[in-house]
Amino acid sequence: MNILVTNDDGIFAPGIYSLACALSKIGKVYVVAPNRQRSATGHAITMHEPIRAEKVKFFDKDFDAWAVSGTPADCVKIGIQGLIKEKIDMVFSGINKGPNLGTDVLYSGTVSAAIEGAILGYPSVAISLASFRNLYYDGAAEFSIQIAKKLIENELPLDTLLNVNVPNCRKEEIQGVHISTLGARKYNNTFIERKDPWGETYFWLGGELVDEKKEEGTDTYSIENNYIAITPIHFDLTRFDLIEKVKGWDIQV
C-alpha cells in the first residue's frame, strides 16, 4: 500500500513526522508537503508562478520526501500527478497543530489537501490535534493507523473525505470516538493597524474564536468532552433542498 502524506504546517513540522512514521508501519509512505508554514490557505492552488519541488532528507527516515513551494492542495496534485511514480492508494493530511472543527474546514490547508485527494479520486483523511501547546502527537498518529485500515475495508464515496480531530490528552483520557457533524465556529476578527518603518500603513489580523454551535453530536462538542471526532465531509456545496424554491423565484434574463 502506498500512502501520500502531506500537511499545511510545513514538511519539518513534528506532526507530519509522527503521522508518516505511524503509517509507515502499514505501507510505503511518500511525503510531499509545503516547504514552509501554509496554514489557513484554504484550497488555493498556484497558477501564476512556478512550483518548485526539492527532494529532501525527511528527519532521520529514509522516506521519499519533497518540499514544495506551493500550497497544501498543490502538494497533493503535484505529488500524485508529477513526483510519485507508483500508484497512490490513499492520502493523509496532518497531523495539524490545532483543531480543524466546524467552519474551520473552509479555511484549513490541512483539510483542503485531503479534499484535493478526494477530488483526484483517492480515499483521503485530514487529521488534527485539538490544541496548540504541549502536544501529544503519538496518540493521534497511532489512531491514524486504525483509520487507514478501516479505509482498506470500507469504501468512501468518491466526493467524500474524513475529517478527524483528536483531543490533546493521554490515550487513557480519551472517552471514545464520535461520528460527528460539523459544529459552527466563527472568529470575531480584529485588524490591528500599524505603521512600517517607512510610514506606510499595514494591518495584522487577530481576533477571538467563538464556538457558536456545540450541542451534542457536533465535532466541537466531541472535542470539548475528550472524544475523537470523525466527520465525513464532501465538496458538493449544493443546497439541494433549495433548488425548487429558487426556481420559483422565476429569475429571467
C-alpha positions as CSV (number, residue, x, y, z in Angstrom):
1,M,0.0,0.0,0.0
2,N,1.3,3.4,-1.0
3,I,0.3,6.4,1.2
4,L,0.8,10.1,0.3
5,V,1.3,12.2,3.5
6,T,1.1,16.0,3.4
7,N,0.2,18.9,5.7
8,D,-0.1,22.7,6.0
9,D,2.4,23.2,8.9
10,G,5.4,22.5,6.7
11,I,7.4,19.5,5.9
12,F,9.6,19.7,9.0
13,A,6.7,20.1,11.5
14,P,6.6,17.4,14.2
15,G,3.0,16.4,13.4
16,I,3.8,15.2,9.9
17,Y,6.8,13.3,11.2
18,S,4.6,11.4,13.7
19,L,2.0,10.7,11.1
20,A,4.4,9.4,8.5
21,C,6.3,7.2,11.0
22,A,3.0,5.7,12.1
23,L,1.6,5.0,8.7
24,S,4.9,3.5,7.5
25,K,4.1,0.5,9.7
26,I,1.3,-0.5,7.3
27,G,2.5,0.8,3.9
28,K,5.1,2.7,1.9
29,V,4.9,6.4,2.8
30,Y,5.7,9.3,0.4
31,V,5.9,12.8,1.9
32,V,5.0,15.8,-0.3
33,A,4.5,18.9,1.9
34,P,5.0,22.7,1.8
35,N,8.5,23.9,2.3
36,R,7.2,26.4,4.9
37,Q,4.1,27.2,7.1
38,R,1.0,27.3,4.9
39,S,-1.8,27.2,7.4
40,A,-5.2,28.8,6.6
41,T,-4.5,28.8,2.9
42,G,-7.8,27.0,2.1
43,H,-7.9,25.3,-1.3
44,A,-5.7,27.8,-3.0
45,I,-3.6,26.4,-5.9
46,T,-0.6,28.1,-7.6
47,M,-1.2,29.2,-11.2
48,H,0.8,32.4,-11.8
49,E,4.3,31.3,-10.8
50,P,6.3,28.1,-11.0
51,I,6.0,25.4,-8.3
52,R,9.3,24.1,-7.1
53,A,9.7,20.6,-5.6
54,E,13.0,19.7,-3.9
55,K,13.9,16.2,-2.7
56,V,14.8,16.4,0.9
57,K,16.0,14.3,3.8
58,F,13.0,13.7,6.0
59,F,14.3,13.9,9.6
60,D,16.1,10.6,10.2
61,K,13.9,8.5,8.0
62,D,14.6,7.0,4.6
63,F,11.3,8.2,3.0
64,D,10.9,9.6,-0.4
65,A,10.1,13.2,0.5
66,W,9.7,16.5,-1.3
67,A,9.5,20.1,0.0
68,V,7.2,22.0,-2.3
69,S,7.0,25.8,-2.8
70,G,3.2,25.7,-3.2
71,T,0.1,25.2,-1.1
72,P,-1.1,22.0,0.5
73,A,-3.5,21.4,-2.4
74,D,-0.6,21.9,-4.8
75,C,1.4,19.3,-2.9
76,V,-1.3,16.6,-3.4
77,K,-1.7,17.5,-7.1
78,I,2.0,17.5,-7.9
79,G,2.7,14.6,-5.7
80,I,0.2,12.3,-7.4
81,Q,0.5,13.7,-10.9
82,G,4.1,14.6,-11.1
83,L,6.5,13.3,-8.4
84,I,5.4,9.9,-7.3
85,K,5.7,7.2,-10.0
86,E,3.9,4.4,-8.1
87,K,0.1,4.3,-7.7
88,I,-1.1,6.0,-4.5
89,D,-3.7,4.2,-2.5
90,M,-4.7,6.9,0.0
91,V,-3.9,10.4,1.1
92,F,-3.4,11.6,4.7
93,S,-3.0,15.2,5.7
94,G,-1.7,16.2,9.1
95,I,-1.2,15.9,11.9
96,N,-2.2,19.5,12.2
97,K,-1.1,21.6,15.1
98,G,-4.5,22.8,16.3
99,P,-8.1,21.7,15.6
100,N,-10.0,21.9,12.3
101,L,-13.6,21.9,13.6
102,G,-16.8,23.2,12.2
103,T,-16.4,26.0,9.7
104,D,-12.6,25.9,10.1
105,V,-12.7,23.3,7.3
106,L,-13.3,26.1,4.8
107,Y,-10.1,27.9,5.8
108,S,-7.9,24.9,6.6
109,G,-5.0,23.9,4.3
110,T,-4.9,20.6,6.1
111,V,-8.5,19.8,5.2
112,S,-8.1,21.3,1.7
113,A,-5.2,18.9,1.0
114,A,-7.4,16.0,1.9
115,I,-10.2,17.4,-0.3
116,E,-7.8,17.6,-3.2
117,G,-7.0,13.9,-2.6
118,A,-10.7,13.1,-2.8
119,I,-11.2,15.3,-5.9
120,L,-8.5,13.2,-7.6
121,G,-10.4,10.0,-6.6
122,Y,-8.4,8.7,-3.6
123,P,-9.6,7.8,-0.1
124,S,-8.4,10.8,2.0
125,V,-8.2,11.9,5.6
126,A,-7.4,15.1,7.4
127,I,-6.2,14.6,11.0
128,S,-5.7,17.3,13.5
129,L,-4.7,17.6,17.2
130,A,-7.0,19.8,19.0
131,S,-4.5,22.0,20.8
132,F,-1.6,24.4,20.2
133,R,0.6,23.7,23.2
134,N,2.2,20.7,24.9
135,L,1.2,18.4,22.1
136,Y,0.8,14.6,22.3
137,Y,1.2,13.7,18.6
138,D,1.8,10.0,19.2
139,G,-1.8,9.2,20.1
140,A,-3.2,10.8,17.0
141,A,-0.5,9.1,14.9
142,E,-1.4,5.7,16.2
143,F,-5.1,6.4,15.7
144,S,-4.3,7.2,12.0
145,I,-3.3,3.5,11.5
146,Q,-6.8,2.4,12.6
147,I,-8.4,4.8,10.2
148,A,-6.2,3.7,7.3
149,K,-7.1,0.0,8.0
150,K,-10.8,0.9,8.0
151,L,-10.4,2.7,4.7
152,I,-9.0,-0.5,3.2
153,E,-12.0,-2.5,4.5
154,N,-14.7,0.1,3.7
155,E,-15.2,2.3,0.6
156,L,-15.9,6.0,0.8
157,P,-17.9,7.8,-1.9
158,L,-15.5,9.5,-4.4
159,D,-16.5,13.0,-3.3
160,T,-16.1,12.4,0.4
161,L,-13.2,12.5,2.9
162,L,-12.9,12.0,6.7
163,N,-12.1,15.0,8.9
164,V,-10.6,13.7,12.2
165,N,-9.9,15.7,15.3
166,V,-8.2,14.1,18.3
167,P,-8.1,15.5,21.8
168,N,-4.7,16.5,23.1
169,C,-4.5,14.1,26.0
170,R,-3.2,10.7,27.0
171,K,-4.8,7.7,25.4
172,E,-6.4,6.6,28.7
173,E,-8.1,10.0,29.0
174,I,-9.9,9.8,25.6
175,Q,-13.6,8.9,26.2
176,G,-14.2,7.3,22.9
177,V,-15.0,8.1,19.2
178,H,-17.9,10.1,18.0
179,I,-19.0,10.2,14.3
180,S,-19.9,13.9,14.4
181,T,-21.5,16.7,12.3
182,L,-19.6,19.9,11.8
183,G,-20.1,22.5,14.5
184,A,-20.2,26.2,13.9
185,R,-17.1,28.3,14.7
186,K,-16.8,32.0,14.0
187,Y,-14.0,34.5,14.5
188,N,-14.6,38.0,15.8
189,N,-11.8,39.3,13.7
190,T,-9.8,42.4,14.7
191,F,-7.5,44.1,12.3
192,I,-4.7,45.9,14.1
193,E,-3.5,48.9,12.1
194,R,0.3,49.7,12.3
195,K,2.9,51.7,10.5
196,D,6.0,50.2,9.0
197,P,9.5,51.9,9.2
198,W,8.7,53.9,6.0
199,G,5.4,55.2,7.4
200,E,3.2,53.0,5.3
201,T,0.1,51.5,6.9
202,Y,-0.3,47.8,7.2
203,F,-2.8,45.5,9.1
204,W,-2.3,42.5,11.2
205,L,-5.2,40.1,11.6
206,G,-6.1,39.0,15.1
207,G,-9.4,38.0,16.6
208,E,-11.3,35.8,19.1
209,L,-12.7,32.4,18.4
210,V,-16.3,31.8,19.2
211,D,-17.8,28.3,19.1
212,E,-21.5,29.1,18.3
213,K,-22.7,25.5,17.9
214,K,-21.5,23.0,20.4
215,E,-24.5,20.8,21.0
216,E,-24.2,17.0,21.4
217,G,-23.4,15.4,18.0
218,T,-21.1,18.1,16.7
219,D,-17.4,17.9,16.4
220,T,-16.9,20.9,18.7
221,Y,-18.9,19.1,21.4
222,S,-17.0,15.9,21.0
223,I,-13.6,17.5,21.3
224,E,-14.7,19.6,24.3
225,N,-15.6,16.3,26.0
226,N,-12.4,14.4,25.1
227,Y,-13.9,12.3,22.3
228,I,-12.2,11.8,19.0
229,A,-14.4,13.5,16.3
230,I,-14.7,11.9,12.9
231,T,-16.8,13.9,10.4
232,P,-17.4,12.6,6.8
233,I,-17.5,15.7,4.6
234,H,-17.9,16.2,0.9
235,F,-17.3,19.1,-1.5
236,D,-20.6,19.3,-3.3
237,L,-21.8,22.5,-1.7
238,T,-25.2,22.5,-3.5
239,R,-28.3,23.1,-1.2
240,F,-30.5,20.6,-2.9
241,D,-33.4,21.5,-0.7
242,L,-33.5,25.0,-2.1
243,I,-33.3,24.1,-5.8
244,E,-37.1,24.1,-6.4
245,K,-37.6,27.2,-4.1
246,V,-35.1,29.3,-6.1
247,K,-36.7,28.0,-9.4
248,G,-39.9,29.5,-8.0
249,W,-38.3,33.0,-8.0
250,D,-38.7,33.0,-11.8
251,I,-35.4,34.7,-12.5
252,Q,-35.3,35.8,-16.1
253,V,-32.6,37.2,-18.4
